Amino acid sequence: MPKTVVAIPCYRCAPQIGRVLAGFDEALLARVDEVLVIDNQSPDDTVERALDAVEKLGSPKVRVVRNLENYGLGGSQKAAFSHAIEAGADWVAILHGDAQATTSELHILLDAAKEDPDASAHLGSRFMSGSRLDGYSPTRIAGNVGLNLLYSLLSMHPVKDLGSGLNLFRTADLKADARWMECSDKMTFNLDLLLHYLSLGARLEFHPITWTETDQVSNARNLQIGWTALTNLLAWRIGAANRHAPRPDGYPFEDARQASGSRGAAP
């Protein structure tokens, strides 16, 4: 069986992280080798809620870590990719900790990777046929569909989502070309990563998922991200890729239980 690491980046996800982790039932845990909650210096009690949820699960596969600094969403994903590579994983899944994606739908991507292990990534899409949206405004849907169409036309590759919170990446590709480290550390990491994959001519497979907005607190400015998506695409099309210098010290994290000193020794 291929080795799979699931990384759950979190920032201010205290109300939702318990729901995300509760979705790891026995069947799903049997299909993955590690579940790593990566807290990005949340100012609320995300870490404490995550540790409580891990105790309820009672699985040694699940643990909580905390970034040494706030690296941004992109920085947390770089930490996840780096960890998966070091752990010798074949696949690394990214599941956002805000419960907009449905944890159990990891099965969709794992099944797809089993059937098609040669794809560079299996990506969740909120906007293709079969996707289900709850609480997403028609204006945002139209804007995303329009951007997906522009990306498809200018890249000459079908693009069904610029970056949802449920994706599965093959680590062989991440090891072969590590320029993903030059993607943005911010919310727009997935935009840069998508263009990086398109530059490589990588095969990306999109799969419909469920997306729900209820009690989440968005850290994104939608108009700004939409504008960045458009300008990055145009720059990429003329050969001016958007590159960012990675942190010179990398993206280290520490075990949250040991750091807090209040929950005993790390498992």
MIDO-112525 format. One record per residue (C-alpha): residue in one letter; chain; x, y, z. Coordinates in Angstrom, 1 decimal. Layout:
REM MIDO-112525
NODE   res   chain       px       py       pz
NODE     a       A        X        Y        Z
...
***
This chain:
REM MIDO-112525
NODE   res   chain       px       py       pz
NODE     m       A      0.0      0.0      0.0
NODE     p       A      1.3      3.5     -0.8
NODE     k       A      2.2      5.6      2.3
NODE     t       A      0.0      8.6      2.8
NODE     v       A      0.3     11.6      5.1
NODE     v       A     -2.7     13.8      5.7
NODE     a       A     -1.8     17.4      6.8
NODE     i       A     -4.4     19.7      8.3
NODE     p       A     -3.3     23.3      8.3
NODE     c       A     -5.1     25.4     10.9
NODE     y       A     -5.5     29.1     11.8
NODE     r       A     -8.3     30.2     14.1
NODE     c       A    -10.1     26.9     13.6
NODE     a       A    -11.2     26.3     17.2
NODE     p       A    -14.9     25.8     16.4
NODE     q       A    -14.3     23.5     13.5
NODE     i       A    -11.2     21.4     14.1
NODE     g       A    -13.0     18.9     16.3
NODE     r       A    -15.5     18.2     13.5
NODE     v       A    -12.7     17.8     11.0
NODE     l       A    -10.9     15.2     13.2
NODE     a       A    -14.1     13.4     14.1
NODE     g       A    -14.4     12.5     10.4
NODE     f       A    -11.4     10.2     10.7
NODE     d       A    -13.2      7.0     11.5
NODE     e       A    -11.7      3.6     11.6
NODE     a       A    -12.0      3.0      7.8
NODE     l       A    -10.3      6.3      6.9
NODE     l       A     -7.5      5.9      9.5
NODE     a       A     -6.8      2.5      8.1
NODE     r       A     -6.0      4.0      4.7
NODE     v       A     -3.5      6.6      5.9
NODE     d       A     -0.2      6.4      7.8
NODE     e       A     -0.2      9.8      9.6
NODE     v       A     -2.6     12.7     10.3
NODE     l       A     -0.7     15.9     11.2
NODE     v       A     -2.6     18.9     12.5
NODE     i       A     -0.4     21.9     11.8
NODE     d       A     -1.4     25.0     13.8
NODE     n       A     -0.1     28.3     12.4
NODE     q       A      0.2     30.2     15.7
NODE     s       A     -3.5     30.6     16.2
NODE     p       A     -4.4     33.2     18.8
NODE     d       A     -7.5     31.2     19.9
NODE     d       A     -7.7     27.7     21.5
NODE     t       A     -7.3     25.8     18.2
NODE     v       A     -4.5     23.7     19.6
NODE     e       A     -6.3     22.8     22.8
NODE     r       A     -9.5     21.8     20.8
NODE     a       A     -7.3     19.8     18.5
NODE     l       A     -5.6     18.0     21.3
NODE     d       A     -9.0     17.2     22.9
NODE     a       A    -10.2     15.7     19.6
NODE     v       A     -7.0     13.6     19.2
NODE     e       A     -7.5     12.2     22.7
NODE     k       A    -11.1     11.2     21.7
NODE     l       A     -9.8      9.5     18.6
NODE     g       A     -7.3      7.5     20.6
NODE     s       A     -5.2      6.8     17.5
NODE     p       A     -1.3      7.0     17.5
NODE     k       A     -1.5      8.1     13.9
NODE     v       A     -2.9     11.5     14.7
NODE     r       A     -0.8     14.3     16.3
NODE     v       A     -0.8     18.0     16.6
NODE     v       A      2.1     20.3     15.9
NODE     r       A      2.6     24.1     15.9
NODE     n       A      4.6     26.2     13.6
NODE     l       A      7.4     28.1     15.4
NODE     e       A      6.2     31.3     13.8
NODE     n       A      3.1     32.3     11.7
NODE     y       A      4.3     31.1      8.2
NODE     g       A      1.0     31.8      6.4
NODE     l       A     -1.2     29.2      4.8
NODE     g       A      1.3     28.6      2.1
NODE     g       A      4.1     28.2      4.6
NODE     s       A      2.1     25.6      6.5
NODE     q       A      1.6     23.7      3.3
NODE     k       A      5.3     23.9      2.6
NODE     a       A      5.9     22.4      6.1
NODE     a       A      3.5     19.6      5.2
NODE     f       A      5.2     18.8      1.9
NODE     s       A      8.6     18.9      3.5
NODE     h       A      7.5     16.6      6.3
NODE     a       A      5.8     14.1      3.9
NODE     i       A      9.0     13.9      1.8
NODE     e       A     11.2     13.4      4.9
NODE     a       A      8.8     10.7      6.1
NODE     g       A      9.1      8.8      2.9
NODE     a       A      5.4      9.2      2.0
NODE     d       A      4.1      8.4     -1.5
NODE     w       A      1.2     10.9     -1.2
NODE     v       A      0.4     13.9      0.9
NODE     a       A     -3.1     15.1      1.4
NODE     i       A     -4.0     18.7      2.4
NODE     l       A     -7.3     19.1      4.3
NODE     h       A     -8.0     22.5      5.6
NODE     g       A     -8.9     22.7      9.3
NODE     d       A    -12.0     24.9      8.9
NODE     a       A    -14.4     22.1      8.0
NODE     q       A    -15.4     23.6      4.7
NODE     a       A    -14.4     20.4      3.0
NODE     t       A    -15.8     17.1      4.3
NODE     t       A    -13.2     14.8      5.9
NODE     s       A    -14.8     11.6      4.7
NODE     e       A    -14.4     12.8      1.1
NODE     l       A    -10.7     12.0      1.4
NODE     h       A    -11.9      8.6      0.3
NODE     i       A    -12.7     10.1     -3.1
NODE     l       A     -9.1     11.2     -3.7
NODE     l       A     -7.6      8.1     -2.2
NODE     d       A     -9.7      6.0     -4.5
NODE     a       A     -8.7      8.1     -7.4
NODE     a       A     -5.0      7.8     -6.6
NODE     k       A     -5.4      4.0     -6.3
NODE     e       A     -7.0      3.9     -9.8
NODE     d       A     -4.7      6.5    -11.3
NODE     p       A     -1.3      6.5     -9.4
NODE     d       A      0.5      8.3    -12.3
NODE     a       A     -1.3     11.6    -12.0
NODE     s       A      0.8     14.3    -10.3
NODE     a       A     -2.2     15.4     -8.1
NODE     h       A     -5.8     14.6     -7.5
NODE     l       A     -7.5     17.8     -6.6
NODE     g       A    -10.9     18.6     -5.1
NODE     s       A    -13.1     20.9     -7.2
NODE     r       A    -16.0     23.0     -5.9
NODE     f       A    -17.2     24.0     -9.3
NODE     m       A    -17.5     21.1    -11.6
NODE     s       A    -20.4     18.8    -12.3
NODE     g       A    -21.2     16.7     -9.3
NODE     s       A    -19.8     19.3     -6.8
NODE     r       A    -22.1     20.4     -4.0
NODE     l       A    -22.0     23.9     -2.5
NODE     d       A    -23.7     25.0      0.7
NODE     g       A    -23.6     28.7      1.8
NODE     y       A    -21.5     29.9     -1.2
NODE     s       A    -22.9     33.0     -2.8
NODE     p       A    -23.8     33.0     -6.5
NODE     t       A    -21.4     36.0     -7.1
NODE     r       A    -18.5     34.0     -5.7
NODE     i       A    -19.5     31.0     -7.7
NODE     a       A    -19.6     33.0    -10.9
NODE     g       A    -16.3     34.6    -10.2
NODE     n       A    -14.6     31.3     -9.6
NODE     v       A    -16.1     29.7    -12.7
NODE     g       A    -14.9     32.6    -14.8
NODE     l       A    -11.4     32.4    -13.4
NODE     n       A    -11.3     28.6    -14.0
NODE     l       A    -12.3     29.2    -17.6
NODE     l       A     -9.6     31.8    -18.1
NODE     y       A     -7.0     29.5    -16.6
NODE     s       A     -8.1     26.7    -18.8
NODE     l       A     -8.0     28.8    -22.0
NODE     l       A     -4.7     30.5    -21.4
NODE     s       A     -2.9     27.4    -20.1
NODE     m       A     -4.6     25.0    -22.6
NODE     h       A     -5.2     22.6    -19.7
NODE     p       A     -8.6     22.0    -18.1
NODE     v       A     -8.7     23.8    -14.7
NODE     k       A    -11.7     23.0    -12.5
NODE     d       A    -10.6     24.8     -9.3
NODE     l       A     -7.8     27.2     -8.5
NODE     g       A     -7.3     25.7     -5.0
NODE     s       A     -9.8     24.0     -2.7
NODE     g       A     -9.1     22.8      0.8
NODE     l       A     -9.0     19.2     -0.1
NODE     n       A     -6.2     17.9     -2.4
NODE     l       A     -3.8     15.0     -2.8
NODE     f       A     -0.3     15.3     -4.2
NODE     r       A      2.2     12.7     -5.3
NODE     t       A      5.5     13.3     -3.4
NODE     a       A      7.6     12.0     -6.3
NODE     d       A      6.7     15.1     -8.2
NODE     l       A      7.4     17.3     -5.2
NODE     k       A     10.8     15.8     -4.8
NODE     a       A     11.6     15.9     -8.6
NODE     d       A     11.1     19.7     -8.8
NODE     a       A     11.1     21.6     -5.6
NODE     r       A     10.2     25.0     -7.0
NODE     w       A      7.0     24.8     -5.0
NODE     m       A      9.2     26.2     -2.3
NODE     e       A      9.2     29.5     -4.3
NODE     c       A      5.4     29.7     -4.2
NODE     s       A      3.9     32.4     -1.9
NODE     d       A      3.7     31.7      1.8
NODE     k       A      0.3     33.5      1.9
NODE     m       A     -3.2     32.6      1.0
NODE     t       A     -2.3     32.5     -2.7
NODE     f       A      0.0     29.6     -2.4
NODE     n       A     -2.4     27.3     -4.3
NODE     l       A     -2.5     29.7     -7.2
NODE     d       A      1.3     29.7     -7.6
NODE     l       A      1.4     25.9     -7.1
NODE     l       A     -1.2     25.4     -9.8
NODE     l       A      0.8     27.5    -12.3
NODE     h       A      4.0     25.6    -11.3
NODE     y       A      2.3     22.3    -12.2
NODE     l       A      1.0     23.7    -15.4
NODE     s       A      4.5     24.9    -16.3
NODE     l       A      5.7     21.3    -15.9
NODE     g       A      3.0     19.9    -18.0
NODE     a       A      1.9     17.8    -15.1
NODE     r       A     -1.3     15.8    -15.3
NODE     l       A     -3.8     17.1    -12.7
NODE     e       A     -7.1     15.3    -12.1
NODE     f       A    -10.0     17.1    -10.6
NODE     h       A    -12.8     15.5     -8.6
NODE     p       A    -16.1     17.0     -7.4
NODE     i       A    -16.4     17.6     -3.7
NODE     t       A    -18.8     19.1     -1.1
NODE     w       A    -18.0     22.5      0.2
NODE     t       A    -19.8     24.1      3.1
NODE     e       A    -19.7     27.6      4.7
NODE     t       A    -21.4     27.9      8.1
NODE     d       A    -19.4     29.1     11.1
NODE     q       A    -16.1     29.6      9.4
NODE     v       A    -14.2     32.9      9.7
NODE     s       A    -12.5     33.7      6.4
NODE     n       A     -9.0     35.1      6.5
NODE     a       A     -9.1     35.8      2.7
NODE     r       A    -10.0     39.0      0.9
NODE     n       A    -11.9     37.5     -2.1
NODE     l       A    -11.6     40.5     -4.5
NODE     q       A     -7.8     40.8     -3.7
NODE     i       A     -7.3     37.1     -4.3
NODE     g       A     -9.3     37.2     -7.5
NODE     w       A     -7.2     40.0     -8.8
NODE     t       A     -4.0     38.2     -7.8
NODE     a       A     -5.2     35.1     -9.6
NODE     l       A     -5.8     37.1    -12.8
NODE     t       A     -2.5     39.0    -12.7
NODE     n       A     -0.5     35.9    -11.8
NODE     l       A     -2.0     34.0    -14.8
NODE     l       A     -1.2     36.8    -17.2
NODE     a       A      2.4     37.1    -15.9
NODE     w       A      2.8     33.3    -16.2
NODE     r       A      1.5     33.4    -19.7
NODE     i       A      4.2     35.8    -20.8
NODE     g       A      6.9     33.8    -19.0
NODE     a       A      7.2     36.0    -15.9
NODE     a       A      6.5     33.4    -13.2
NODE     n       A      5.6     34.7     -9.8
NODE     r       A      8.5     33.5     -7.5
NODE     h       A      9.0     34.2     -3.8
NODE     a       A     12.1     33.5     -1.8
NODE     p       A     11.4     30.8      0.8
NODE     r       A     12.3     31.3      4.5
NODE     p       A     16.0     30.8      5.0
NODE     d       A     15.4     28.7      8.1
NODE     g       A     12.7     26.6      6.5
NODE     y       A      9.3     25.9      8.1
NODE     p       A     10.0     24.0     11.3
NODE     f       A      7.3     23.0     13.8
NODE     e       A      7.2     21.5     17.3
NODE     d       A      5.0     19.0     19.0
NODE     a       A      2.0     21.0     20.4
NODE     r       A      1.6     18.7     23.4
NODE     q       A      5.3     19.1     24.5
NODE     a       A      5.2     22.8     23.8
NODE     s       A      2.2     23.5     25.9
NODE     g       A      3.6     21.4     28.8
NODE     s       A      0.1     20.7     30.0
NODE     r       A     -0.9     17.5     28.4
NODE     g       A      1.9     15.1     29.4
NODE     a       A      4.5     13.5     27.1
NODE     a       A      4.0     13.4     23.4
NODE     p       A      2.7     10.1     22.0
***
